[in-house]
Amino acid sequence: MNDLPDKSTDNDSDRDRPESNSVSIREMNIDDIAPIFHLGEQLFTSDLYPYLYRTWDEWEVIGMYNTDSEYCLVAEIDDQLAGFILGTIIIKASWKYGYITWLGISPNFQRRGIADRLVDKIVERMIEDNVRFMLVDTDPANTPAINFFTRKGFGNAREHVFLSLNLAKHEYYGRLINYERDKAERNRPRLRRRT
């Protein structure tokens, strides 16, 4: 566990904030799963970032914690969850890629350098584990995240296109629903009427 005071700031307006709290960065533990999930629900909403909303769920947090806990970090201020970063390693041939899958900062603690601290810490860990290249992705409409990661040295941005298909409108779906309904009707026990 590394508990380092936060000395970084995101902009000059941070100087107006009282210097009462220090940030501690540590590995996520099992008790962090629910608070991280709920913070993600707050941050990754369908109206702001539909792609992030569609892929954020409790299994994302649990899965990352179970498989890559050394790359799941939490930032705290006065024992309150201030933010989190979830990452993983991808090994392809002789290359090791670090991948930041999620980064979230509580609205109550934004603009205090917490995201910087979390990214810096995960980068340090990945370098220690011989990662040669790091990746991050986000919703193309998430301009603050794109600007942040660009400032942190990430580049070569490419837009990824996601397509969707509403299966409820697919002709096979309708036939399957009708078939299942008819099958249920055929298998429903029928009461005999006495005459």
FENURWO-V544349 format. One line per field, one symbol per residue. burial: b if it has 16 or more other C-alpha atoms within 10 Angstrom, else e. A space follows every 50 residues. Layout:
burial->???
This chain:
burial->eeeeebeebeeeeeeeeeeeeebbbbbbeeebbeebbebbbebbeeeebe bbbeebeeeebbebbeeebbbbbbbbbeeebbbbbbbbbeeeeeebbbbb bbbbbbeebebbbbbbbbbebbbeebeeeebeebebbbbeeeeebbeebe eeeeeeeeeeeeeeeeeeeeeeeeeeeeeeeeeeeeeeeeeeeee
